Amino acid sequence: MSDDNLYIIDYALHGQPKSFIIRAAHMDNAEAWHWASCDAGIGRIGRYGREKIKKVSKPLAERYGITAVSWRQSH
């Protein structure tokens, strides 16, 4: 069995509410901001799951119009 969990990430892009579900082993605020940036087309998703990439930070995401990022575990 996998240790991955489902998380719901809500955010706003230029004032428009967005939401998506992601499967991840770990989630925190920094991860949520990065994944919201990926969903918005700003962040980069590494290939093969092992590639180390630079995560998008909250200040950088805010410069591109991402705000109000929140996350919760899906039940």
Backbone as CSV, one residue per row, in Angstrom:
resi,resn,N_x,N_y,N_z,CA_x,CA_y,CA_z,C_x,C_y,C_z
1,MET,0.830,-1.192,0.000,0.000,0.000,0.000,0.871,1.251,0.000
2,SER,0.383,2.258,-0.662,1.087,3.524,-0.739,0.755,4.395,0.470
3,ASP,1.702,5.249,0.845,1.479,6.182,1.946,0.876,7.491,1.464
4,ASP,0.548,7.572,0.180,-0.010,8.797,-0.377,-1.422,9.053,0.130
5,ASN,-1.735,10.324,0.284,-3.063,10.762,0.693,-3.599,11.733,-0.349
6,LEU,-4.906,11.922,-0.341,-5.527,12.901,-1.236,-5.728,14.212,-0.485
7,TYR,-5.370,15.307,-1.143,-5.525,16.633,-0.562,-6.286,17.521,-1.537
8,ILE,-7.095,18.405,-0.991,-7.813,19.396,-1.785,-7.111,20.729,-1.565
9,ILE,-6.719,21.368,-2.653,-6.062,22.673,-2.570,-6.972,23.708,-3.226
10,ASP,-7.297,24.740,-2.481,-8.110,25.850,-2.959,-7.213,27.084,-3.046
11,TYR,-7.419,27.880,-4.080,-6.667,29.121,-4.229,-7.428,30.061,-5.155
12,ALA,-6.946,31.270,-5.262,-7.529,32.241,-6.205,-6.440,32.667,-7.177
13,LEU,-6.796,32.741,-8.450,-5.888,33.205,-9.491,-6.505,34.450,-10.102
14,HIS,-5.888,35.590,-9.862,-6.415,36.895,-10.299,-7.865,37.073,-9.842
15,GLY,-8.145,36.649,-8.604,-9.466,36.816,-8.017,-10.471,35.726,-8.344
16,GLN,-10.136,34.815,-9.242,-11.047,33.733,-9.625,-10.748,32.492,-8.780
17,PRO,-11.756,31.952,-8.083,-11.508,30.772,-7.250,-11.192,29.537,-8.086
18,LYS,-10.219,28.765,-7.609,-9.798,27.527,-8.253,-9.666,26.459,-7.174
19,SER,-9.796,25.208,-7.583,-9.668,24.102,-6.649,-9.255,22.859,-7.417
20,PHE,-8.453,22.018,-6.779,-8.078,20.744,-7.387,-7.707,19.745,-6.300
21,ILE,-7.630,18.500,-6.687,-7.270,17.407,-5.776,-5.931,16.845,-6.227
22,ILE,-5.060,16.565,-5.277,-3.741,16.008,-5.584,-3.425,14.868,-4.625
23,ARG,-2.732,13.876,-5.142,-2.266,12.764,-4.316,-0.808,13.035,-3.967
24,ALA,-0.505,13.040,-2.678,0.859,13.316,-2.227,1.130,12.592,-0.915
25,ALA,2.388,12.296,-0.687,2.781,11.646,0.567,2.790,12.639,1.720
26,HIS,3.005,13.910,1.407,3.160,14.938,2.437,2.582,16.255,1.918
27,MET,1.951,17.007,2.789,1.442,18.328,2.389,1.650,19.293,3.548
28,ASP,2.090,20.490,3.208,2.176,21.589,4.159,1.913,22.871,3.366
29,ASN,2.003,24.020,4.005,1.685,25.274,3.318,2.616,25.541,2.138
30,ALA,3.910,25.282,2.299,4.858,25.520,1.210,4.543,24.625,0.011
31,GLU,4.222,23.361,0.273,3.859,22.434,-0.808,2.580,22.899,-1.502
32,ALA,1.608,23.348,-0.720,0.329,23.792,-1.285,0.527,24.992,-2.208
33,TRP,1.368,25.946,-1.801,1.642,27.105,-2.662,2.325,26.660,-3.946
34,HIS,3.256,25.720,-3.854,3.935,25.227,-5.050,2.951,24.533,-5.992
35,TRP,2.112,23.643,-5.458,1.174,22.905,-6.308,0.105,23.815,-6.892
36,ALA,-0.314,24.834,-6.148,-1.261,25.811,-6.708,-0.611,26.535,-7.883
37,SER,0.669,26.845,-7.766,1.396,27.484,-8.863,1.484,26.562,-10.076
38,CYS,1.694,25.284,-9.839,1.728,24.311,-10.941,0.367,24.235,-11.623
39,ASP,-0.691,24.200,-10.837,-2.041,24.130,-11.401,-2.345,25.381,-12.232
40,ALA,-1.802,26.513,-11.804,-2.035,27.774,-12.514,-1.132,27.919,-13.739
41,GLY,-0.201,26.996,-13.937,0.686,27.048,-15.084,1.960,27.834,-14.867
42,ILE,2.276,28.146,-13.628,3.462,28.934,-13.317,4.610,28.030,-12.860
43,GLY,4.293,27.101,-11.969,5.307,26.208,-11.423,5.624,25.066,-12.368
44,ARG,6.692,24.375,-12.062,7.156,23.257,-12.876,7.044,21.967,-12.080
45,ILE,6.579,20.921,-12.738,6.493,19.592,-12.137,7.676,18.791,-12.656
46,GLY,8.460,18.230,-11.744,9.634,17.458,-12.140,9.264,16.164,-12.842
47,ARG,10.129,15.733,-13.719,9.908,14.473,-14.424,10.296,13.304,-13.529
48,TYR,9.615,12.221,-13.709,9.935,10.938,-13.065,9.817,10.954,-11.555
49,GLY,9.325,12.011,-10.972,9.114,12.069,-9.531,10.371,12.216,-8.702
50,ARG,11.541,12.004,-9.284,12.791,12.090,-8.524,13.595,13.340,-8.857
51,GLU,13.244,13.987,-9.942,13.985,15.175,-10.358,13.797,16.285,-9.333
52,LYS,14.888,16.848,-8.895,14.832,17.945,-7.924,14.608,19.254,-8.676
53,ILE,13.528,19.923,-8.339,13.215,21.202,-8.956,13.066,22.258,-7.872
54,LYS,13.223,23.499,-8.256,13.035,24.586,-7.302,11.548,24.842,-7.140
55,LYS,11.087,24.807,-5.906,9.667,25.019,-5.621,9.324,26.501,-5.727
56,VAL,8.105,26.770,-6.150,7.616,28.151,-6.228,7.234,28.595,-4.819
57,SER,7.777,29.712,-4.386,7.504,30.226,-3.044,6.230,31.076,-3.044
58,LYS,5.717,31.341,-1.857,4.524,32.170,-1.718,4.732,33.562,-2.323
59,PRO,5.847,34.264,-2.016,6.027,35.604,-2.607,6.065,35.577,-4.139
60,LEU,6.711,34.579,-4.722,6.770,34.490,-6.175,5.388,34.197,-6.754
61,ALA,4.661,33.286,-6.126,3.307,32.957,-6.587,2.395,34.179,-6.515
62,GLU,2.535,34.963,-5.451,1.711,36.164,-5.305,2.008,37.180,-6.413
63,ARG,3.236,37.232,-6.884,3.580,38.131,-7.985,2.853,37.757,-9.273
64,TYR,2.516,36.483,-9.405,1.793,36.007,-10.592,0.279,35.984,-10.389
65,GLY,-0.208,36.511,-9.276,-1.644,36.637,-9.063,-2.307,35.523,-8.286
66,ILE,-1.509,34.666,-7.652,-2.074,33.579,-6.841,-2.215,34.074,-5.410
67,THR,-3.390,33.881,-4.837,-3.651,34.300,-3.459,-4.511,33.248,-2.769
68,ALA,-4.679,33.425,-1.472,-5.625,32.650,-0.659,-5.476,31.137,-0.826
69,VAL,-4.243,30.648,-0.767,-4.021,29.199,-0.888,-4.329,28.533,0.445
70,SER,-5.164,27.518,0.376,-5.454,26.700,1.568,-5.545,25.254,1.124
71,TRP,-5.336,24.353,2.071,-5.397,22.927,1.741,-6.026,22.156,2.894
72,ARG,-6.547,21.003,2.560,-7.132,20.107,3.561,-7.078,18.695,3.023
73,GLN,-7.090,17.751,3.929,-7.072,16.359,3.513,-8.471,15.939,3.081
74,SER,-8.543,15.222,1.982,-9.821,14.709,1.496,-10.202,13.498,2.314
75,HIS,-11.471,13.360,2.632,-11.896,12.215,3.461,-12.549,11.160,2.635
